Structures are given as structure tokens and as C-alpha cells.
Amino acid sequence: MAALEEQRDDELILVVDDDPGGRRLLAKILDRNGYPCITAGNIAEARERMQEEKFALVLTDMDMPGGSGLDLLMSVGAAPDVATVLVTGIDDPNIAKTAMEMGAYGYIIKPYVLNEILINVASALRRRRLEIENRNHRTRLEQMVRDRTQEVLGYVGQLEEAEREMKVLQRETIQRLSMAAEFRDDDTPRHVQRVTRYCALIAERIGEDPERCEMIGAAGAMHDVGKIGIPDSILMKPGRLTDPEWEIMKGHCEIGHRLLSGTSAELLNTAATVALTHHERVDGSGYPQGLKGEDIPLEGRITAIADVFDALTSHRVYSRAVTSGKAIEMLRSGRGTQFDEVLLDVFLGAQGVVLGIKERLADPVPESVDGEMEEDPRRIP
């Protein structure tokens, strides 16, 4: 009788039976039907054969001296590529159930029925092939997933790095634009850098997350970008501004807002808010909208404190710097009227850090400064 399906050269079968006649008969049936096999007379010999050869299937008798077929099934269980079929002279459902739970692929009752043997062997070998193919397929898929995951992580890393570089470039560009406006106004080239750090410090001390702190600091740097649209005759005038000149000067808030708003970039929109609101006062007497209290966006209230402190402690074309102590007194005098009380207390509570920033980013002291600081509205907006 021909084999039920084409056999592979590496599908070697081990027949284990302590009865020489039964062992030879089973081996003869298998060999005639195209299934190469090797025999063993007991469990110990079977284990030796399995050390020497690679078997696709083990056909084992149930009752043998030195151990049962179930003992051999347990040993074979450690080899995932080996199928097993149990052969027994007792039709016991409990044994059959135990054998299947231990991983047996089939269960044959003696005396042998030729087709039953061949069907069980063919089914066991076919199931073994499918399980190996499925396992190999899963392994390939898992490896493919790992490879794709690594590729995706690589792309994500590249995108994150590109985003970081873009943010750095964006912030550097913004800072230089802000400095360009400041250079037209006075001789404080590091004003923008100091205000950036003061704003970020306040945001950090009130519990904003690091990314938000960085954004508020960068937006604070652009608070006076609207000065680009103010005439030099007003912007760089050493003496006190006339009322009409002061009205023009106040227009830098709205100019900055127009320059920065209307974009999809969150940073620029935040900066537009800062440009528009950093001269508002919590008592409603500020400009350009006369907002009060928390109607003034947080970024604007933060920048107002940072900007005024730095303006007071910096030499300008129209006024000389005051000491840090004097500036703190002047800030305190505006608590609850010009400045947000909570934010001002946070800023004043971090004076050690503030003075460290001021020292590291100090401007050169000019030889002379004209004008009176208390009389010019640019001094304390």
C-alpha cells in the first residue's frame, strides 16, 4: 500500500516496543509504505536512539519494562519538533486523555489495523509540519516586526532630532529678530536673553512643565518685536517723549501682535499674545486693551514682571539703571496694581537665581546716560 502522502527524507520514525514481533511488524508496515524507521526495545534504548538521530515521529508502546510510553512522551515533550503517537493494547479513555494532554498526536489500539496506523502516522507527520511551519512563520513575523519596529524607531528618532534642530533654529531666529528690535531701541543687547530666562524661571516656579516653560521663555524674548515698526526718532530719543510720541510708541504692542499672529506655530501664537499683552496691568490701567487681572494671559503677566525688572536694572539711552534692590522696591510698589501678586511673589522669591542670571548676562556699562528714569514712561511702562 502506498503512503497516504509524499514523505520527506528527514522524516525518520522511531518505533518503540518491547515485543520483538510487534516491533518488527510495525516497522515493516511503515517501511513498505515509504516511512523510514528505526526501532528500540525499551525506554532507555529509545532515549539513546533519540540522542543519536533526529526523529520526526515516535511511535511508542504503552506498557514496557523500565518505564511506560507516557514516560517517553514526557521526555519527548522537551523536543518541540518531534511528534508522538501512543500504541496500547488497552482501550482506556483516561490513558488516551492523559496522552493527548502530554502532547501525543495520536492513539492506536492493538491489534493493529493497517489503515489506522497509516492514517495516524500521516496525520501526525502532517500536523508536525504545519506546527513547524507556523512556528517558523511566527518567528519570521516576530523578526519582521522587530526589524520594522527598529526602522520606525529610527525614523522617529530622526524626526525627533529634526524637530529638536528645527526648534533650536526657530528659537535662535526668533531671538535674533528680537535682538534686532532691541538694538534699535537702546544699548542692551542681552536684554532679550535675560527676559527669556526670567520668564522661563517664573513659569518653572509656578509648576509649568519643562516644554511650556521653554515656550514661555522663548515667547517672552519676542515681547518688543513690534518696535521694528516704530520710527527711530521716537525709539532712540534720549529725552522724554511727547504725548503724541508716546501714543505712537505704545503701538509697538499691536504691531508685534500683527507680525506674529495668524500662524500654525504654537510658539509664534504664544509670542503674539505676549507682544500684545505684556504692557497690560492687573488693575486695568495698562495698554493697549486695558485688560484686568486674569483676563490678561499668563504669558503676558509673566513677561510684564521680567521686562520691567530688566528695564529698571539696565542702562537705556533715555535713563540710567537702578540697583537691583531699588528695582525690587519698585516692583513691590506695583504688586496687585501693575503686577500679578502671585507671580511677583514667585519672582521675588527667586532673587538668588535672578541675580545670577543678571550677572552672567550683564551688559557693558555706558560712559554716560542722559535723562531722568522716573520721568520717562518707557522706564516703567
BAVEXMAR-373942 format. One line per field, with one value per residue (C-alpha): residue number from 1; x, y, z. Coordinates in steps of 0.1 Angstrom, whole numbers, padded with zeros to 4 digits. Layout:
i NUM, ...
u X, ...
v Y, ...
w Z, ...
This chain:
i 1, 2, 3, 4, 5, 6, 7, 8, 9, 10, 11, 12, 13, 14, 15, 16, 17, 18, 19, 20, 21, 22, 23, 24, 25, 26, 27, 28, 29, 30, 31, 32, 33, 34, 35, 36, 37, 38, 39, 40, 41, 42, 43, 44, 45, 46, 47, 48, 49, 50, 51, 52, 53, 54, 55, 56, 57, 58, 59, 60, 61, 62, 63, 64, 65, 66, 67, 68, 69, 70, 71, 72, 73, 74, 75, 76, 77, 78, 79, 80, 81, 82, 83, 84, 85, 86, 87, 88, 89, 90, 91, 92, 93, 94, 95, 96, 97, 98, 99, 100, 101, 102, 103, 104, 105, 106, 107, 108, 109, 110, 111, 112, 113, 114, 115, 116, 117, 118, 119, 120, 121, 122, 123, 124, 125, 126, 127, 128, 129, 130, 131, 132, 133, 134, 135, 136, 137, 138, 139, 140, 141, 142, 143, 144, 145, 146, 147, 148, 149, 150, 151, 152, 153, 154, 155, 156, 157, 158, 159, 160, 161, 162, 163, 164, 165, 166, 167, 168, 169, 170, 171, 172, 173, 174, 175, 176, 177, 178, 179, 180, 181, 182, 183, 184, 185, 186, 187, 188, 189, 190, 191, 192, 193, 194, 195, 196, 197, 198, 199, 200, 201, 202, 203, 204, 205, 206, 207, 208, 209, 210, 211, 212, 213, 214, 215, 216, 217, 218, 219, 220, 221, 222, 223, 224, 225, 226, 227, 228, 229, 230, 231, 232, 233, 234, 235, 236, 237, 238, 239, 240, 241, 242, 243, 244, 245, 246, 247, 248, 249, 250, 251, 252, 253, 254, 255, 256, 257, 258, 259, 260, 261, 262, 263, 264, 265, 266, 267, 268, 269, 270, 271, 272, 273, 274, 275, 276, 277, 278, 279, 280, 281, 282, 283, 284, 285, 286, 287, 288, 289, 290, 291, 292, 293, 294, 295, 296, 297, 298, 299, 300, 301, 302, 303, 304, 305, 306, 307, 308, 309, 310, 311, 312, 313, 314, 315, 316, 317, 318, 319, 320, 321, 322, 323, 324, 325, 326, 327, 328, 329, 330, 331, 332, 333, 334, 335, 336, 337, 338, 339, 340, 341, 342, 343, 344, 345, 346, 347, 348, 349, 350, 351, 352, 353, 354, 355, 356, 357, 358, 359, 360, 361, 362, 363, 364, 365, 366, 367, 368, 369, 370, 371, 372, 373, 374, 375, 376, 377, 378, 379, 380, 381
u 0000, 0014, 0019, -0010, 0011, 0046, 0073, 0103, 0138, 0143, 0111, 0126, 0103, 0113, 0093, 0095, 0080, 0094, 0077, 0102, 0074, 0052, 0082, 0092, 0057, 0051, 0085, 0077, 0044, 0059, 0089, 0067, 0046, 0076, 0082, 0119, 0122, 0145, 0134, 0140, 0130, 0126, 0126, 0163, 0172, 0147, 0163, 0197, 0184, 0170, 0204, 0219, 0193, 0168, 0133, 0101, 0078, 0080, 0055, 0057, 0040, 0023, 0035, 0072, 0098, 0117, 0090, 0058, 0051, 0038, 0073, 0087, 0061, 0072, 0108, 0098, 0078, 0111, 0117, 0091, 0098, 0091, 0055, 0043, 0017, 0009, 0002, -0015, -0034, -0059, -0087, -0087, -0102, -0083, -0050, -0059, -0068, -0036, -0016, -0032, -0027, 0010, 0012, 0005, -0007, -0025, -0037, -0036, -0053, -0038, -0042, -0031, -0054, -0032, -0052, -0055, -0017, -0011, -0037, -0024, 0012, 0003, -0018, 0009, 0036, 0013, 0004, 0041, 0049, 0022, 0032, 0069, 0058, 0035, 0063, 0088, 0062, 0056, 0093, 0097, 0068, 0082, 0116, 0099, 0080, 0113, 0130, 0102, 0100, 0136, 0132, 0102, 0121, 0150, 0126, 0110, 0145, 0154, 0121, 0126, 0161, 0150, 0122, 0148, 0170, 0141, 0131, 0166, 0168, 0134, 0143, 0177, 0160, 0134, 0159, 0180, 0149, 0140, 0176, 0174, 0144, 0162, 0193, 0172, 0159, 0189, 0222, 0211, 0219, 0214, 0180, 0163, 0184, 0177, 0140, 0139, 0154, 0134, 0102, 0112, 0122, 0088, 0070, 0091, 0085, 0047, 0048, 0045, 0060, 0095, 0083, 0058, 0085, 0108, 0079, 0070, 0107, 0111, 0078, 0090, 0120, 0097, 0077, 0091, 0095, 0069, 0094, 0106, 0077, 0084, 0103, 0139, 0132, 0109, 0126, 0160, 0150, 0172, 0147, 0111, 0086, 0057, 0022, 0018, 0051, 0041, 0009, 0030, 0054, 0026, 0016, 0045, 0023, -0002, 0025, 0042, 0009, 0002, 0037, 0035, -0002, -0021, 0003, 0000, 0031, 0022, 0053, 0046, 0010, 0021, 0046, 0019, -0001, 0030, 0036, 0001, -0004, 0030, 0021, -0013, -0017, -0037, -0057, -0069, -0048, -0024, -0024, -0034, -0067, -0070, -0073, -0076, -0064, -0066, -0081, -0045, -0030, -0005, 0023, 0017, 0016, 0049, 0066, 0055, 0074, 0105, 0106, 0102, 0128, 0153, 0144, 0149, 0183, 0196, 0211, 0190, 0195, 0170, 0178, 0204, 0200, 0189, 0203, 0186, 0175, 0158, 0142, 0128, 0112, 0097, 0083, 0068, 0051, 0033, 0021, -0016, -0019, 0007, 0018, 0001, 0006, 0013, 0037, 0055, 0060, 0074, 0098, 0110, 0113, 0138, 0161, 0192, 0187, 0175, 0207, 0228, 0212, 0217, 0254, 0261, 0244, 0254, 0257, 0287, 0282, 0280, 0301, 0271, 0233, 0211, 0175, 0157, 0145, 0113, 0100, 0101, 0071, 0094, 0111, 0081, 0055
v 0000, 0034, 0061, 0084, 0114, 0121, 0117, 0138, 0124, 0139, 0124, 0095, 0074, 0057, 0026, 0017, -0017, -0044, -0071, -0080, -0094, -0064, -0041, -0058, -0059, -0022, -0013, -0035, -0018, 0016, 0008, -0007, 0025, 0048, 0057, 0051, 0039, 0027, 0005, 0004, -0023, -0001, 0034, 0036, 0024, 0048, 0077, 0066, 0065, 0100, 0112, 0097, 0106, 0133, 0118, 0133, 0109, 0084, 0055, 0041, 0012, 0019, -0009, -0017, -0028, 0001, 0027, 0033, 0050, 0080, 0084, 0086, 0111, 0133, 0131, 0138, 0168, 0188, 0184, 0206, 0192, 0155, 0142, 0112, 0085, 0061, 0024, 0003, -0029, -0014, 0009, 0032, 0067, 0080, 0069, 0084, 0117, 0118, 0110, 0138, 0163, 0153, 0162, 0129, 0134, 0101, 0070, 0035, 0004, -0031, -0053, -0031, -0021, -0012, 0019, 0031, 0030, 0048, 0074, 0082, 0084, 0105, 0128, 0132, 0140, 0165, 0182, 0183, 0200, 0226, 0234, 0238, 0260, 0280, 0284, 0294, 0318, 0334, 0337, 0354, 0377, 0385, 0392, 0413, 0432, 0437, 0449, 0472, 0485, 0493, 0511, 0530, 0539, 0550, 0572, 0585, 0593, 0611, 0631, 0640, 0651, 0671, 0686, 0695, 0711, 0730, 0742, 0753, 0771, 0786, 0799, 0813, 0830, 0845, 0856, 0873, 0891, 0902, 0914, 0934, 0952, 0958, 0971, 0998, 1008, 1010, 0996, 0965, 0936, 0910, 0922, 0896, 0868, 0879, 0883, 0849, 0833, 0854, 0843, 0807, 0809, 0822, 0796, 0769, 0781, 0781, 0744, 0746, 0716, 0720, 0723, 0750, 0769, 0768, 0781, 0810, 0820, 0819, 0839, 0864, 0871, 0885, 0909, 0940, 0927, 0953, 0981, 0973, 0994, 1024, 1054, 1058, 1094, 1081, 1048, 1063, 1097, 1104, 1127, 1124, 1115, 1139, 1126, 1120, 1103, 1081, 1071, 1060, 1042, 1022, 1010, 0985, 0960, 0958, 0959, 0929, 0910, 0915, 0904, 0872, 0861, 0841, 0812, 0775, 0776, 0775, 0793, 0823, 0825, 0825, 0852, 0872, 0871, 0882, 0911, 0923, 0919, 0925, 0961, 0954, 0960, 0938, 0969, 0975, 1007, 0992, 0992, 0985, 0968, 0978, 0941, 0933, 0905, 0870, 0884, 0891, 0859, 0842, 0847, 0884, 0887, 0868, 0888, 0921, 0913, 0901, 0930, 0958, 0943, 0941, 0976, 0991, 0974, 0981, 1013, 1028, 1056, 1076, 1066, 1050, 1017, 1014, 0989, 0955, 0965, 0996, 0977, 0952, 0980, 0995, 0961, 0956, 0990, 0977, 0945, 0940, 0971, 0967, 0931, 0898, 0893, 0856, 0858, 0888, 0869, 0839, 0861, 0880, 0847, 0836, 0866, 0845, 0828, 0861, 0880, 0851, 0854, 0892, 0888, 0861, 0882, 0916, 0944, 0967, 1000, 1030, 1061, 1084, 1083, 1113, 1117, 1110, 1075, 1084, 1108, 1087, 1064, 1040, 1033, 1018, 1012
w 0000, -0010, 0017, 0022, 0013, 0000, 0027, 0032, 0036, 0070, 0085, 0103, 0126, 0159, 0168, 0205, 0216, 0240, 0219, 0191, 0169, 0173, 0168, 0136, 0122, 0128, 0113, 0082, 0077, 0079, 0056, 0029, 0029, 0025, 0061, 0071, 0107, 0135, 0164, 0201, 0226, 0257, 0271, 0278, 0243, 0228, 0246, 0233, 0197, 0202, 0212, 0180, 0155, 0147, 0146, 0131, 0149, 0178, 0179, 0214, 0231, 0264, 0287, 0287, 0313, 0328, 0320, 0302, 0269, 0290, 0305, 0270, 0259, 0288, 0276, 0240, 0252, 0256, 0218, 0201, 0166, 0175, 0170, 0192, 0188, 0217, 0209, 0236, 0239, 0264, 0252, 0282, 0277, 0307, 0292, 0259, 0276, 0295, 0264, 0245, 0274, 0273, 0236, 0218, 0182, 0180, 0199, 0183, 0199, 0193, 0174, 0146, 0117, 0088, 0076, 0112, 0116, 0083, 0089, 0124, 0112, 0082, 0103, 0130, 0104, 0087, 0119, 0128, 0095, 0100, 0135, 0124, 0095, 0118, 0144, 0117, 0102, 0137, 0142, 0108, 0116, 0150, 0135, 0108, 0135, 0154, 0122, 0113, 0148, 0148, 0115, 0128, 0160, 0137, 0117, 0149, 0163, 0131, 0132, 0168, 0161, 0132, 0153, 0180, 0155, 0140, 0174, 0181, 0148, 0153, 0187, 0175, 0146, 0169, 0194, 0167, 0154, 0189, 0194, 0162, 0176, 0209, 0191, 0175, 0210, 0232, 0241, 0260, 0236, 0262, 0274, 0253, 0267, 0303, 0298, 0282, 0313, 0338, 0321, 0320, 0357, 0368, 0347, 0362, 0398, 0393, 0382, 0344, 0326, 0311, 0275, 0285, 0305, 0274, 0252, 0276, 0278, 0240, 0236, 0262, 0240, 0213, 0236, 0219, 0183, 0173, 0179, 0144, 0133, 0155, 0139, 0150, 0161, 0188, 0196, 0202, 0215, 0246, 0263, 0274, 0248, 0240, 0244, 0206, 0205, 0235, 0217, 0187, 0210, 0226, 0191, 0192, 0211, 0183, 0156, 0173, 0176, 0139, 0129, 0150, 0149, 0123, 0121, 0128, 0150, 0187, 0197, 0174, 0185, 0221, 0213, 0196, 0228, 0248, 0224, 0227, 0265, 0282, 0290, 0305, 0342, 0366, 0378, 0342, 0336, 0311, 0273, 0246, 0257, 0294, 0305, 0342, 0364, 0349, 0318, 0310, 0296, 0319, 0294, 0294, 0332, 0335, 0308, 0323, 0355, 0337, 0313, 0339, 0362, 0334, 0321, 0356, 0361, 0326, 0311, 0284, 0260, 0280, 0316, 0339, 0356, 0392, 0416, 0420, 0455, 0442, 0413, 0438, 0458, 0427, 0417, 0451, 0449, 0418, 0435, 0428, 0407, 0379, 0385, 0394, 0431, 0430, 0400, 0415, 0448, 0429, 0411, 0442, 0460, 0434, 0436, 0441, 0407, 0391, 0402, 0389, 0355, 0356, 0365, 0338, 0311, 0322, 0296, 0294, 0314, 0291, 0298, 0302, 0301, 0298, 0310, 0342, 0348, 0368, 0342, 0311, 0305, 0287, 0320, 0339, 0312
